[in-house]
C-alpha cells in the first residue's frame, strides 16, 4: 500500500490545487508537462471541490484507486 502526503491550497478564485510532500519536507505542486513542439509549460491540476481534485489526481497522476493508497492530508492553506 502506497502512502501519499498531500495538502490542498485554496486560491482566491474559489478553486483548489494540490501539493505533495517531497524530499527534505518541501511542498511541490502536482501537475503535468505540456509540450507544444516549440516550447512547453507545466499545468497544475485544479478543481472547484477537493473531492473532484483528489479523484482526478489519483486517476491521472498516480494512476491508482482510492482504496489502494493511504492518504495523509495536511491542513489546507489559503492563497490571497
N, C-alpha and C positions, 0 to 999 in steps of 0.2 A: 504494500500500500504506500502510495506516494504522499508526502506532506508538502503542502504549499502554504507559504506565509504571505498574506496579501493585506492591503488596506485600500479602501475606497477614497477617492478625492472628489469632493463636490465643487463644481465650478459655479460662478455667479450666473450662468445661463441655465440653471436647473438641470444640469446633466452630470453624470458621473464618469470618471475614468479610473482605471485600476493600476496599482503599483505592486510589485513583488519585492520581497526582501532578497537582496543579492549578497555577494561576497562582502565581508567586513561590515555587515549591517547597513549597507547603503540601499536606498529605495530606488527602483528603476521602473519606468513606465512600461506597460505591456502593450505592444503594438506589432506592426508588420511593415516590411520594406516594400515599396512600390518602385519598380524600375520602368522608366518611360523610354529607355533606349538611349536617350541623350542626356539623361540625368535622373536621379532618383530622390525619394524622400521617405520619411518614416511616418506612418499613420498610427495614431493611438486609438484603441478600441474605446468607444463612448456609447452611452445609452441613457435613457431617461430614468430607468429604475435600476436598483442594484441587482435584482434577480435576473433581469434581461442581460445585463452586462456580464454577470458571472456565468450564465449559461453559454453566452457567445464566446467568452474567453476560454472556458473549459473545452468547448467543442472545437474551436478553430486553432487556438494557440497550443494548448496542452494535449488535445485530442484524446480526452478521457471522459468517462461518465462521472457524475457527481458521487455515485456510490463507491467508486473505485479510488477515491482520493480523499485525504484528510485535509481540511481547510482550517488554518488558524487565521482568524480575522483580527487585525489590529484596529484601533479606533479610527473613525473617519476624520479626515481633515478637510477644512474649507479653504478655498482659494478665492480671494476677493479681487 
